[in-house]
Amino acid sequence: MYPPQLVAPMKAELVNVGFQDLTSAEEVDNFMQNTKGTALVVINSVCGCAAGAARPGVRAALSRSEIKPDHLATVFAGADVEATAKMREYTLPYPPSSPAVALFKDGELIHFVERHHIEGRSAEMIAQHLQMAFEEFCAEEA
């Protein structure tokens, strides 16, 4: 496990823009079972692709999009082990992946960006991908 002081600045990158930091399995279950509408969940990581593409891409997508998820949450792989394991149950059938970005609607997984879709891509590419997903899945139905 990574020490809390190491991951604190990486967590803050998302928490400071409105993400709820889920640190236990109970918090994950509570969030997933009681969140209505759309929810964006980032499975955060210390790796370079999280720092260079995932977190900046997520922040850019949220800052530029008029259509956004209703709720934001994050778990941190390698730090909040129980929370991450519980969140990964909600992202099945996808294998464990970090970083990763999941979009849920009323608790159902509707879009998932795995690590292999993040590695080697720029933050701008991640942002554009997420903006399109927000437009497709987060727009209010008429």
TIMI-2910 file (N, C-alpha, C, CB; in pm, 1 decimal, decimal comma, always signed):
<rs>
+----------+----------+----------+----------+----------+----------+----------+----------+----------+----------+----------+----------+------+
!      n_x !      n_y !      n_z !     ca_x !     ca_y !     ca_z !      c_x !      c_y !      c_z !     cb_x !     cb_y !     cb_z ! resn !
+----------+----------+----------+----------+----------+----------+----------+----------+----------+----------+----------+----------+------+
!    +83,8 !   -118,7 !     +0,0 !     +0,0 !     +0,0 !     +0,0 !    +88,3 !   +125,0 !     +0,0 !    -95,3 !     -0,1 !   +122,1 !  Met !
!    +39,6 !   +224,6 !    -70,7 !   +110,9 !   +351,9 !    -74,8 !    +79,1 !   +432,8 !    +50,8 !    +73,4 !   +431,9 !   -202,4 !  Tyr !
!   +177,4 !   +502,8 !   +103,9 !   +151,3 !   +585,0 !   +223,0 !    +58,9 !   +701,8 !   +189,7 !   +283,5 !   +637,7 !   +282,3 !  Pro !
!    -27,3 !   +738,5 !   +284,9 !   -124,4 !   +846,5 !   +261,3 !    -59,8 !   +977,9 !   +216,4 !   -204,2 !   +871,1 !   +387,2 !  Pro !
!    +54,7 !  +1011,3 !   +270,6 !   +118,4 !  +1138,0 !   +232,5 !   +165,6 !  +1136,5 !    +86,9 !   +236,8 !  +1167,2 !   +325,0 !  Gln !
!   +191,5 !  +1019,0 !    +32,0 !   +232,4 !  +1009,4 !   -108,1 !   +113,2 !  +1032,6 !   -201,0 !   +295,9 !   +872,0 !   -136,3 !  Leu !
!     -0,6 !   +974,4 !   -168,9 !   -115,7 !   +983,1 !   -258,4 !   -201,3 !  +1108,0 !   -235,7 !   -201,1 !   +860,6 !   -242,0 !  Val !
!   -181,8 !  +1177,2 !   -124,9 !   -265,6 !  +1293,9 !    -93,0 !   -270,9 !  +1397,0 !   -206,2 !   -214,2 !  +1360,7 !    +33,2 !  Ala !
!   -156,5 !  +1437,4 !   -266,2 !   -166,5 !  +1535,9 !   -374,7 !   -237,5 !  +1481,1 !   -498,5 !    -28,0 !  +1583,7 !   -413,4 !  Pro !
!   -225,4 !  +1351,2 !   -523,9 !   -290,8 !  +1289,6 !   -639,2 !   -441,0 !  +1279,0 !   -616,6 !   -231,5 !  +1150,9 !   -667,1 !  Met !
!   -481,0 !  +1252,2 !   -493,1 !   -623,2 !  +1252,6 !   -458,9 !   -678,9 !  +1393,9 !   -471,9 !   -645,7 !  +1198,4 !   -315,4 !  Lys !
!   -601,4 !  +1490,5 !   -424,7 !   -647,6 !  +1629,8 !   -423,8 !   -678,2 !  +1681,4 !   -563,8 !   -543,3 !  +1718,9 !   -358,4 !  Ala !
!   -607,6 !  +1631,2 !   -664,8 !   -633,8 !  +1675,1 !   -802,1 !   -779,3 !  +1652,5 !   -842,2 !   -541,7 !  +1602,0 !   -899,0 !  Glu !
!   -840,2 !  +1548,6 !   -788,1 !   -980,2 !  +1519,7 !   -819,7 !  -1074,4 !  +1575,1 !   -712,8 !  -1000,9 !  +1368,6 !   -834,3 !  Leu !
!  -1038,4 !  +1560,6 !   -587,6 !  -1123,4 !  +1609,9 !   -478,9 !  -1143,7 !  +1761,0 !   -491,8 !  -1061,3 !  +1575,5 !   -341,3 !  Val !
!  -1040,0 !  +1832,4 !   -532,7 !  -1048,9 !  +1978,2 !   -544,7 !  -1141,6 !  +2024,6 !   -656,5 !   -912,0 !  +2035,2 !   -567,4 !  Asn !
!  -1180,9 !  +1934,0 !   -745,3 !  -1277,4 !  +1970,7 !   -850,4 !  -1412,4 !  +1902,1 !   -828,6 !  -1222,0 !  +1933,6 !   -989,4 !  Val !
!  -1435,3 !  +1855,1 !   -705,4 !  -1567,7 !  +1806,4 !   -669,8 !  -1587,0 !  +1657,0 !   -654,2 !  -1659,0 !  +1851,4 !   -767,7 !  Gly !
!  -1481,0 !  +1578,3 !   -667,1 !  -1494,5 !  +1433,5 !   -651,1 !  -1503,7 !  +1396,3 !   -503,8 !  -1376,4 !  +1360,7 !   -716,7 !  Phe !
!  -1592,0 !  +1302,7 !   -474,5 !  -1603,0 !  +1246,2 !   -340,8 !  -1500,4 !  +1134,2 !   -330,6 !  -1748,6 !  +1194,0 !   -311,4 !  Gln !
!  -1413,5 !  +1140,4 !   -230,6 !  -1309,2 !  +1040,9 !   -209,9 !  -1365,9 !   +925,8 !   -127,8 !  -1185,6 !  +1103,4 !   -139,6 !  Asp !
!  -1384,8 !   +812,1 !   -190,8 !  -1440,3 !   +694,3 !   -124,4 !  -1324,1 !   +608,7 !    -74,9 !  -1533,8 !   +612,6 !   -221,0 !  Leu !
!  -1316,3 !   +587,3 !    +55,0 !  -1199,4 !   +520,5 !   +112,0 !  -1229,4 !   +385,0 !   +174,8 !  -1137,3 !   +608,6 !   +214,4 !  Thr !
!  -1355,2 !   +344,3 !   +176,0 !  -1390,2 !   +214,0 !   +232,5 !  -1492,1 !   +144,3 !   +143,3 !  -1445,6 !   +229,3 !   +376,1 !  Ser !
!  -1501,6 !    +13,0 !   +159,9 !  -1600,8 !    -64,1 !    +84,3 !  -1741,6 !    -16,7 !   +117,7 !  -1586,9 !   -214,9 !   +113,8 !  Ala !
!  -1765,1 !    +16,7 !   +242,7 !  -1896,8 !    +65,5 !   +284,6 !  -1932,1 !   +196,9 !   +214,8 !  -1900,5 !    +84,3 !   +436,9 !  Glu !
!  -1835,6 !   +287,3 !   +204,4 !  -1860,6 !   +413,7 !   +134,3 !  -1892,3 !   +390,5 !    -12,5 !  -1740,2 !   +506,4 !   +147,2 !  Glu !
!  -1822,2 !   +296,0 !    -74,8 !  -1848,3 !   +263,5 !   -216,0 !  -1989,6 !   +209,1 !   -231,3 !  -1744,8 !   +160,4 !   -269,3 !  Val !
!  -2026,2 !   +111,9 !   -149,1 !  -2161,3 !    +55,6 !   -156,9 !  -2266,5 !   +163,4 !   -135,0 !  -2179,0 !    -56,7 !    -53,8 !  Asp !
!  -2246,0 !   +247,9 !    -36,2 !  -2341,5 !   +354,3 !     -6,9 !  -2355,6 !   +447,8 !   -126,7 !  -2298,0 !   +433,2 !   +117,8 !  Asn !
!  -2243,7 !   +487,5 !   -184,3 !  -2246,0 !   +576,0 !   -300,8 !  -2319,8 !   +509,1 !   -416,9 !  -2102,2 !   +613,9 !   -343,0 !  Phe !
!  -2282,5 !   +386,4 !   -448,2 !  -2338,8 !   +318,6 !   -565,0 !  -2487,1 !   +285,4 !   -547,2 !  -2260,9 !   +191,2 !   -593,3 !  Met !
!  -2527,5 !   +251,5 !   -427,9 !  -2666,2 !   +210,5 !   -405,8 !  -2760,3 !   +329,3 !   -386,8 !  -2674,2 !   +119,6 !   -285,1 !  Gln !
!  -2706,5 !   +445,0 !   -352,9 !  -2791,2 !   +559,8 !   -321,3 !  -2774,6 !   +677,3 !   -416,8 !  -2762,8 !   +605,6 !   -182,5 !  Asn !
!  -2702,0 !   +657,6 !   -524,5 !  -2679,2 !   +765,0 !   -619,7 !  -2771,2 !   +747,6 !   -739,3 !  -2532,1 !   +768,4 !   -664,3 !  Thr !
!  -2856,3 !   +844,9 !   -759,5 !  -2948,0 !   +842,5 !   -873,5 !  -2892,6 !   +932,3 !   -983,5 !  -3091,2 !   +888,0 !   -831,5 !  Lys !
!  -2922,0 !   +897,8 !  -1106,4 !  -2869,8 !   +973,4 !  -1218,7 !  -2735,0 !   +918,7 !  -1261,3 !  -2858,4 !  +1121,2 !  -1183,5 !  Gly !
!  -2654,9 !  +1005,1 !  -1319,4 !  -2524,8 !   +961,8 !  -1370,7 !  -2414,4 !   +989,5 !  -1270,0 !  -2493,4 !  +1031,5 !  -1503,3 !  Thr !
!  -2316,8 !   +901,3 !  -1268,7 !  -2202,5 !   +914,3 !  -1178,0 !  -2074,7 !   +878,9 !  -1252,9 !  -2219,6 !   +823,4 !  -1052,7 !  Ala !
!  -1976,5 !   +966,8 !  -1242,4 !  -1843,9 !   +942,2 !  -1298,0 !  -1754,3 !   +898,4 !  -1184,0 !  -1786,4 !  +1069,0 !  -1370,4 !  Leu !
!  -1691,4 !   +782,0 !  -1199,7 !  -1601,9 !   +729,2 !  -1097,3 !  -1464,7 !   +709,2 !  -1158,9 !  -1656,1 !   +596,1 !  -1037,7 !  Val !
!  -1363,4 !   +767,5 !  -1095,3 !  -1225,2 !   +750,1 !  -1139,6 !  -1156,6 !   +655,1 !  -1043,6 !  -1149,7 !   +886,6 !  -1147,1 !  Val !
!  -1101,2 !   +547,2 !  -1098,4 !  -1013,1 !   +460,3 !  -1021,0 !   -874,0 !   +517,7 !  -1041,5 !  -1022,7 !   +306,7 !  -1065,9 !  Ile !
!   -828,5 !   +590,8 !   -941,3 !   -705,2 !   +668,1 !   -947,8 !   -584,1 !   +578,4 !   -922,9 !   -708,6 !   +783,0 !   -845,8 !  Asn !
!   -467,1 !   +629,4 !   -958,7 !   -344,5 !   +550,5 !   -950,6 !   -224,3 !   +643,4 !   -942,7 !   -331,8 !   +455,5 !  -1071,9 !  Ser !
!   -111,4 !   +587,5 !   -896,3 !    +12,2 !   +665,9 !   -891,1 !    +89,5 !   +662,7 !  -1023,0 !   +100,7 !   +614,9 !   -779,3 !  Val !
!    +46,4 !   +584,7 !  -1118,9 !   +123,2 !   +565,7 !  -1241,6 !   +130,3 !   +692,7 !  -1326,6 !    +62,9 !   +453,3 !  -1322,9 !  Cys !
!   +223,1 !   +692,1 !  -1417,9 !   +243,4 !   +807,8 !  -1505,2 !   +125,2 !   +838,3 !  -1594,0 !   +363,2 !   +786,2 !  -1590,1 !  Gly !
!    +52,9 !   +737,1 !  -1640,9 !    -61,3 !   +765,2 !  -1728,5 !   -176,9 !   +826,1 !  -1649,7 !   -107,7 !   +636,8 !  -1799,2 !  Cys !
!   -183,6 !   +800,2 !  -1520,3 !   -284,2 !   +867,8 !  -1437,5 !   -247,4 !  +1014,6 !  -1421,9 !   -296,5 !   +799,8 !  -1298,2 !  Ala !
!   -119,7 !  +1040,0 !  -1398,1 !    -72,9 !  +1177,5 !  -1376,9 !    -73,1 !  +1259,0 !  -1505,5 !    +66,9 !  +1176,4 !  -1317,8 !  Ala !
!    -34,4 !  +1196,8 !  -1616,4 !    -18,3 !  +1270,6 !  -1740,4 !   -141,2 !  +1275,9 !  -1829,0 !    +91,5 !  +1212,5 !  -1816,4 !  Gly !
!   -231,5 !  +1178,3 !  -1814,1 !   -346,4 !  +1172,5 !  -1905,1 !   -479,7 !  +1161,9 !  -1831,7 !   -331,6 !  +1055,2 !  -1999,0 !  Ala !
!   -492,8 !  +1067,0 !  -1740,9 !   -624,8 !  +1040,1 !  -1681,3 !   -676,3 !  +1157,6 !  -1598,3 !   -618,0 !   +915,3 !  -1593,7 !  Ala !
!   -602,7 !  +1195,4 !  -1494,1 !   -653,2 !  +1303,6 !  -1408,0 !   -666,7 !  +1436,1 !  -1483,5 !   -560,5 !  +1322,5 !  -1287,9 !  Arg !
!   -563,7 !  +1477,5 !  -1560,5 !   -582,1 !  +1602,9 !  -1634,9 !   -693,8 !  +1593,8 !  -1739,6 !   -451,7 !  +1641,7 !  -1703,2 !  Pro !
!   -710,2 !  +1478,5 !  -1802,4 !   -815,4 !  +1461,8 !  -1901,6 !   -953,1 !  +1468,4 !  -1840,1 !   -798,5 !  +1331,3 !  -1973,7 !  Gly !
!   -970,0 !  +1405,5 !  -1725,0 !  -1098,3 !  +1409,5 !  -1654,2 !  -1130,3 !  +1552,9 !  -1613,8 !  -1095,7 !  +1317,3 !  -1529,5 !  Val !
!  -1032,8 !  +1622,2 !  -1557,0 !  -1056,2 !  +1760,3 !  -1513,1 !  -1091,0 !  +1849,7 !  -1632,3 !   -931,8 !  +1815,5 !  -1439,6 !  Arg !
!  -1020,8 !  +1832,4 !  -1743,1 !  -1048,2 !  +1913,7 !  -1862,3 !  -1188,3 !  +1885,8 !  -1916,1 !   -943,2 !  +1886,3 !  -1971,7 !  Ala !
!  -1226,1 !  +1760,3 !  -1922,1 !  -1359,8 !  +1725,5 !  -1972,8 !  -1467,8 !  +1789,8 !  -1886,8 !  -1378,9 !  +1572,1 !  -1976,0 !  Ala !
!  -1451,5 !  +1783,6 !  -1757,0 !  -1551,6 !  +1841,1 !  -1667,7 !  -1555,8 !  +1993,2 !  -1677,3 !  -1523,9 !  +1799,3 !  -1524,5 !  Leu !
!  -1440,1 !  +2055,9 !  -1693,7 !  -1438,5 !  +2202,5 !  -1698,5 !  -1494,9 !  +2255,7 !  -1829,6 !  -1296,6 !  +2254,3 !  -1679,0 !  Ser !
!  -1485,3 !  +2178,0 !  -1937,1 !  -1528,9 !  +2225,0 !  -2069,3 !  -1669,1 !  +2180,5 !  -2107,5 !  -1433,1 !  +2177,5 !  -2173,4 !  Arg !
!  -1720,6 !  +2078,5 !  -2043,9 !  -1849,3 !  +2021,7 !  -2085,4 !  -1965,8 !  +2096,4 !  -2023,7 !  -1857,0 !  +1874,4 !  -2047,7 !  Ser !
!  -2064,4 !  +2124,4 !  -2107,7 !  -2189,2 !  +2178,4 !  -2055,1 !  -2272,0 !  +2066,5 !  -1994,9 !  -2268,6 !  +2251,1 !  -2165,1 !  Glu !
!  -2264,1 !  +1948,8 !  -2053,9 !  -2334,4 !  +1830,6 !  -2004,0 !  -2234,9 !  +1750,9 !  -1920,6 !  -2394,0 !  +1743,5 !  -2121,8 !  Ile !
!  -2270,4 !  +1727,0 !  -1794,8 !  -2178,7 !  +1659,4 !  -1702,9 !  -2253,4 !  +1553,5 !  -1623,0 !  -2111,3 !  +1761,1 !  -1608,0 !  Lys !
!  -2178,3 !  +1459,3 !  -1567,1 !  -2241,2 !  +1362,9 !  -1476,8 !  -2297,5 !  +1434,5 !  -1353,9 !  -2139,8 !  +1253,8 !  -1434,0 !  Pro !
!  -2399,4 !  +1373,7 !  -1295,0 !  -2463,0 !  +1431,0 !  -1176,1 !  -2375,2 !  +1419,5 !  -1052,0 !  -2596,1 !  +1363,1 !  -1150,5 !  Asp !
!  -2294,6 !  +1314,3 !  -1045,8 !  -2214,9 !  +1285,3 !   -926,9 !  -2073,8 !  +1245,0 !   -968,6 !  -2280,9 !  +1173,4 !   -842,1 !  His !
!  -1977,8 !  +1275,0 !   -880,5 !  -1837,1 !  +1243,1 !   -905,6 !  -1780,2 !  +1171,6 !   -783,9 !  -1754,9 !  +1371,7 !   -937,8 !  Leu !
!  -1706,7 !  +1063,1 !   -807,4 !  -1643,3 !   +991,1 !   -696,7 !  -1512,6 !   +930,6 !   -745,7 !  -1737,5 !   +880,4 !   -639,9 !  Ala !
!  -1426,4 !   +898,7 !   -650,8 !  -1298,9 !   +837,5 !   -683,5 !  -1256,1 !   +740,8 !   -573,9 !  -1192,1 !   +944,7 !   -704,8 !  Thr !
!  -1185,8 !   +637,6 !   -615,9 !  -1116,1 !   +546,1 !   -525,7 !   -971,1 !   +544,4 !   -570,6 !  -1179,8 !   +400,5 !   -526,9 !  Val !
!   -880,7 !   +508,7 !   -480,0 !   -738,5 !   +511,9 !   -514,6 !   -678,2 !   +372,6 !   -501,8 !   -662,5 !   +611,8 !   -424,7 !  Phe !
!   -642,3 !   +314,0 !   -617,9 !   -580,6 !   +181,8 !   -620,4 !   -444,7 !   +187,7 !   -549,9 !   -564,7 !   +130,9 !   -766,7 !  Ala !
!   -418,1 !    +90,2 !   -466,7 !   -291,2 !    +83,8 !   -395,9 !   -289,3 !   +164,2 !   -267,8 !   -182,1 !   +130,6 !   -484,6 !  Gly !
!   -395,7 !   +237,4 !   -241,4 !   -404,6 !   +314,2 !   -116,9 !   -531,5 !   +275,5 !    -41,1 !   -402,9 !   +466,8 !   -146,0 !  Ala !
!   -644,4 !   +285,3 !   -109,3 !   -772,9 !   +248,8 !    -48,9 !   -813,5 !   +113,8 !   -106,8 !   -883,7 !   +358,8 !    -75,8 !  Asp !
!   -746,1 !    +10,0 !    -57,3 !   -754,9 !   -122,4 !   -117,8 !   -896,5 !   -179,1 !   -113,5 !   -660,1 !   -217,2 !    -48,1 !  Val !
!   -963,2 !   -172,6 !     +2,5 !  -1098,0 !   -227,9 !    +13,8 !  -1196,5 !   -150,8 !    -73,9 !  -1144,5 !   -225,6 !   +159,7 !  Glu !
!  -1184,4 !    -19,2 !    -76,3 !  -1273,5 !    +62,6 !   -158,6 !  -1253,9 !    +30,6 !   -306,3 !  -1248,9 !   +212,5 !   -132,7 !  Ala !
!  -1128,9 !    +16,9 !   -347,8 !  -1100,3 !    -13,1 !   -487,8 !  -1152,6 !   -151,3 !   -525,6 !   -949,8 !     -4,4 !   -514,6 !  Thr !
!  -1132,5 !   -249,3 !   -439,1 !  -1182,1 !   -384,2 !   -466,9 !  -1334,5 !   -383,7 !   -479,6 !  -1138,0 !   -482,1 !   -356,0 !  Ala !
!  -1401,1 !   -309,9 !   -392,6 !  -1547,4 !   -302,2 !   -397,9 !  -1593,1 !   -232,3 !   -526,4 !  -1602,3 !   -227,4 !   -273,8 !  Lys !
!  -1526,5 !   -122,1 !   -563,2 !  -1564,7 !    -51,5 !   -686,1 !  -1544,4 !   -141,6 !   -807,0 !  -1483,1 !    +78,8 !   -702,3 !  Met !
!  -1439,9 !   -221,6 !   -805,0 !  -1414,4 !   -311,5 !   -917,9 !  -1524,3 !   -416,0 !   -932,8 !  -1279,7 !   -380,5 !   -900,9 !  Arg !
!  -1594,7 !   -447,1 !   -826,1 !  -1710,8 !   -536,3 !   -837,8 !  -1819,2 !   -469,4 !   -922,5 !  -1766,8 !   -573,1 !   -697,0 !  Glu !
!  -1830,9 !   -338,3 !   -910,0 !  -1931,8 !   -264,3 !   -986,2 !  -1891,1 !   -246,7 !  -1132,9 !  -1955,7 !   -127,5 !   -922,2 !  Tyr !
!  -1762,4 !   -263,6 !  -1163,7 !  -1716,5 !   -246,4 !  -1302,2 !  -1699,7 !   -380,1 !  -1374,9 !  -1584,3 !   -170,3 !  -1304,0 !  Thr !
!  -1743,8 !   -488,3 !  -1313,8 !  -1742,7 !   -616,5 !  -1383,7 !  -1835,8 !   -607,5 !  -1504,3 !  -1785,4 !   -733,0 !  -1288,7 !  Leu !
!  -1806,5 !   -671,2 !  -1614,5 !  -1712,2 !   -779,5 !  -1635,7 !  -1571,1 !   -734,3 !  -1672,8 !  -1763,9 !   -868,5 !  -1741,5 !  Pro !
!  -1544,1 !   -604,8 !  -1665,6 !  -1409,2 !   -557,2 !  -1699,8 !  -1309,9 !   -603,7 !  -1594,6 !  -1406,3 !   -402,7 !  -1712,1 !  Tyr !
!  -1189,4 !   -641,9 !  -1637,5 !  -1087,3 !   -682,1 !  -1541,3 !  -1035,7 !   -560,1 !  -1463,9 !   -970,6 !   -753,7 !  -1613,2 !  Pro !
!   -972,3 !   -583,0 !  -1349,0 !   -915,8 !   -471,1 !  -1272,6 !   -825,2 !   -385,9 !  -1360,4 !   -837,6 !   -522,9 !  -1150,7 !  Pro !
!   -841,7 !   -255,9 !  -1348,1 !   -767,8 !   -161,7 !  -1430,7 !   -751,2 !    -32,8 !  -1352,1 !   -840,0 !   -136,0 !  -1566,5 !  Ser !
!   -627,7 !    +16,6 !  -1348,0 !   -606,5 !   +147,8 !  -1286,7 !   -489,3 !   +214,8 !  -1356,9 !   -580,3 !   +135,7 !  -1132,6 !  Ser !
!   -508,8 !   +338,0 !  -1394,9 !   -630,7 !   +414,1 !  -1376,6 !   -741,0 !   +363,2 !  -1468,8 !   -604,8 !   +562,0 !  -1401,3 !  Pro !
!   -862,3 !   +404,3 !  -1435,0 !   -978,0 !   +373,1 !  -1517,0 !  -1085,2 !   +477,2 !  -1486,1 !  -1029,8 !   +227,0 !  -1490,6 !  Ala !
!  -1177,7 !   +492,1 !  -1579,0 !  -1286,6 !   +587,5 !  -1561,7 !  -1416,4 !   +515,7 !  -1596,0 !  -1266,5 !   +715,3 !  -1651,1 !  Val !
!  -1509,4 !   +517,3 !  -1500,2 !  -1636,4 !   +448,2 !  -1517,8 !  -1750,1 !   +548,9 !  -1513,3 !  -1655,4 !   +339,5 !  -1409,9 !  Ala !
!  -1847,2 !   +529,1 !  -1599,6 !  -1966,9 !   +611,7 !  -1599,6 !  -2085,8 !   +519,8 !  -1570,7 !  -1984,6 !   +688,1 !  -1736,7 !  Leu !
!  -2162,4 !   +556,4 !  -1469,3 !  -2277,5 !   +478,4 !  -1426,2 !  -2403,8 !   +560,5 !  -1442,7 !  -2261,5 !   +432,5 !  -1280,2 !  Phe !
!  -2514,8 !   +492,5 !  -1464,7 !  -2646,2 !   +557,6 !  -1463,6 !  -2734,6 !   +475,0 !  -1371,2 !  -2708,5 !   +569,0 !  -1609,6 !  Lys !
!  -2781,3 !   +538,2 !  -1265,1 !  -2862,0 !   +470,2 !  -1163,2 !  -2794,6 !   +340,8 !  -1117,2 !  -3002,9 !   +439,8 !  -1217,9 !  Asp !
!  -2663,3 !   +346,7 !  -1097,8 !  -2587,6 !   +233,3 !  -1046,6 !  -2544,6 !   +131,0 !  -1149,4 !  -2666,4 !   +166,0 !   -945,4 !  Gly !
!  -2586,3 !   +148,0 !  -1275,0 !  -2551,8 !    +53,0 !  -1380,7 !  -2436,3 !   +107,4 !  -1463,9 !  -2674,2 !    +24,0 !  -1470,6 !  Glu !
!  -2334,6 !    +24,8 !  -1484,6 !  -2219,7 !    +65,3 !  -1565,2 !  -2262,5 !    +84,0 !  -1710,4 !  -2105,9 !    -39,2 !  -1555,1 !  Leu !
!  -2238,2 !   +203,6 !  -1765,3 !  -2279,7 !   +230,8 !  -1903,0 !  -2163,0 !   +266,3 !  -1994,3 !  -2380,4 !   +342,8 !  -1904,8 !  Ile !
!  -2046,7 !   +299,5 !  -1935,4 !  -1928,4 !   +331,9 !  -2016,9 !  -1805,2 !   +311,5 !  -1929,7 !  -1934,6 !   +480,0 !  -2072,9 !  His !
!  -1700,3 !   +252,6 !  -1987,3 !  -1580,0 !   +224,6 !  -1908,7 !  -1456,2 !   +250,0 !  -1993,2 !  -1580,8 !    +78,9 !  -1856,4 !  Phe !
!  -1363,6 !   +324,9 !  -1937,7 !  -1236,6 !   +354,9 !  -2003,5 !  -1128,2 !   +282,5 !  -1924,6 !  -1209,0 !   +511,2 !  -2010,9 !  Val !
!  -1073,1 !   +178,1 !  -1985,2 !   -970,1 !    +98,1 !  -1919,9 !   -831,7 !   +162,1 !  -1935,8 !   -969,6 !    -44,1 !  -1977,0 !  Glu !
!   -738,7 !   +113,0 !  -1855,7 !   -602,6 !   +163,2 !  -1859,6 !   -544,6 !   +159,7 !  -2001,0 !   -515,2 !    +82,8 !  -1765,6 !  Arg !
!   -569,6 !    +51,5 !  -2073,9 !   -510,9 !    +42,5 !  -2207,9 !   -571,5 !   +145,0 !  -2304,5 !   -530,0 !    -98,4 !  -2263,8 !  His !
!   -683,2 !   +207,6 !  -2267,0 !   -739,1 !   +317,5 !  -2346,2 !   -683,4 !   +452,3 !  -2301,7 !   -891,6 !   +318,4 !  -2335,7 !  His !
!   -609,1 !   +452,4 !  -2191,2 !   -549,4 !   +574,6 !  -2136,1 !   -400,8 !   +581,5 !  -2170,3 !   -569,3 !   +580,8 !  -1982,8 !  Ile !
!   -331,6 !   +469,5 !  -2154,2 !   -187,2 !   +465,6 !  -2181,4 !   -157,5 !   +508,9 !  -2324,2 !   -131,4 !   +324,6 !  -2156,7 !  Glu !
!    -57,7 !   +595,1 !  -2338,9 !    -15,9 !   +637,9 !  -2471,4 !   -104,6 !   +743,6 !  -2533,9 !    -10,2 !   +521,4 !  -2560,8 !  Gly !
!   -205,3 !   +786,6 !  -2463,2 !   -293,0 !   +892,2 !  -2514,3 !   -272,0 !  +1018,6 !  -2432,2 !   -442,3 !   +848,2 !  -2510,1 !  Arg !
!   -299,9 !  +1129,5 !  -2492,8 !   -280,7 !  +1257,6 !  -2424,7 !   -401,9 !  +1290,0 !  -2337,6 !   -256,5 !  +1370,6 !  -2527,3 !  Ser !
!   -381,2 !  +1384,0 !  -2247,1 !   -492,5 !  +1432,2 !  -2164,8 !   -602,9 !  +1488,9 !  -2253,3 !   -444,0 !  +1539,2 !  -2064,3 !  Ala !
!   -563,2 !  +1554,0 !  -2360,9 !   -662,1 !  +1611,0 !  -2453,7 !   -747,2 !  +1501,3 !  -2517,1 !   -591,8 !  +1693,1 !  -2563,6 !  Glu !
!   -685,6 !  +1391,8 !  -2555,8 !   -760,8 !  +1280,9 !  -2614,9 !   -857,7 !  +1220,9 !  -2513,6 !   -665,1 !  +1172,7 !  -2667,0 !  Met !
!   -812,8 !  +1207,0 !  -2389,0 !   -899,6 !  +1154,6 !  -2283,5 !  -1016,0 !  +1251,1 !  -2261,1 !   -819,8 !  +1132,9 !  -2151,3 !  Ile !
!   -986,9 !  +1380,5 !  -2255,6 !  -1091,6 !  +1481,4 !  -2235,0 !  -1195,5 !  +1475,5 !  -2346,1 !  -1030,2 !  +1622,0 !  -2227,9 !  Ala !
!  -1150,8 !  +1468,7 !  -2469,4 !  -1244,9 !  +1463,4 !  -2581,6 !  -1331,5 !  +1337,9 !  -2576,0 !  -1169,2 !  +1468,4 !  -2714,4 !  Gln !
!  -1270,3 !  +1225,8 !  -2543,3 !  -1343,6 !  +1100,3 !  -2531,2 !  -1451,6 !  +1113,1 !  -2423,3 !  -1247,1 !   +983,7 !  -2498,3 !  His !
!  -1414,1 !  +1166,1 !  -2308,2 !  -1511,0 !  +1179,2 !  -2199,1 !  -1621,0 !  +1279,6 !  -2231,9 !  -1440,2 !  +1220,7 !  -2071,2 !  Leu !
!  -1586,7 !  +1387,5 !  -2298,8 !  -1688,8 !  +1484,9 !  -2337,8 !  -1793,8 !  +1419,3 !  -2427,7 !  -1624,1 !  +1605,2 !  -2409,8 !  Gln !
!  -1749,5 !  +1336,3 !  -2521,1 !  -1844,3 !  +1265,3 !  -2607,5 !  -1930,6 !  +1169,1 !  -2525,5 !  -1769,2 !  +1188,3 !  -2718,4 !  Met !
!  -1869,1 !  +1101,0 !  -2428,0 !  -1945,7 !  +1009,8 !  -2342,4 !  -2048,0 !  +1087,2 !  -2259,3 !  -1851,0 !   +930,1 !  -2249,6 !  Ala !
!  -2009,5 !  +1204,2 !  -2208,5 !  -2104,0 !  +1286,2 !  -2131,2 !  -2222,8 !  +1325,2 !  -2219,0 !  -2034,0 !  +1413,4 !  -2075,1 !  Phe !
!  -2194,3 !  +1367,2 !  -2341,8 !  -2301,9 !  +1408,3 !  -2432,5 !  -2395,2 !  +1291,5 !  -2463,1 !  -2243,5 !  +1464,6 !  -2563,0 !  Glu !
!  -2337,3 !  +1173,0 !  -2480,3 !  -2417,9 !  +1056,1 !  -2513,6 !  -2498,6 !  +1004,2 !  -2395,2 !  -2329,4 !   +946,4 !  -2566,1 !  Glu !
!  -2436,2 !   +998,4 !  -2277,4 !  -2498,3 !   +928,6 !  -2165,1 !  -2554,7 !  +1019,2 !  -2055,6 !  -2399,2 !   +837,1 !  -2104,8 !  Phe !
!  -2512,3 !  +1144,2 !  -2050,5 !  -2552,8 !  +1231,0 !  -1938,9 !  -2658,5 !  +1334,4 !  -1976,2 !  -2432,6 !  +1301,9 !  -1884,4 !  Cys !
!  -2689,2 !  +1346,0 !  -2104,1 !  -2790,8 !  +1443,4 !  -2146,4 !  -2926,4 !  +1399,3 !  -2091,7 !  -2795,4 !  +1456,9 !  -2303,1 !  Ala !
!  -3004,4 !  +1496,7 !  -2047,5 !  -3137,0 !  +1466,3 !  -1997,9 !  -3224,2 !  +1419,6 !  -2113,4 !  -3199,1 !  +1588,8 !  -1928,0 !  Glu !
!  -3300,1 !  +1315,9 !  -2085,6 !  -3389,1 !  +1262,2 !  -2189,4 !  -3513,2 !  +1349,6 !  -2197,2 !  -3427,9 !  +1113,3 !  -2160,1 !  Glu !
!  -3554,4 !  +1376,5 !  -2318,4 !  -3671,6 !  +1465,0 !  -2338,8 !  -3800,1 !  +1390,7 !  -2317,9 !  -3670,6 !  +1525,9 !  -2478,6 !  Ala !
+----------+----------+----------+----------+----------+----------+----------+----------+----------+----------+----------+----------+------+
</rs>
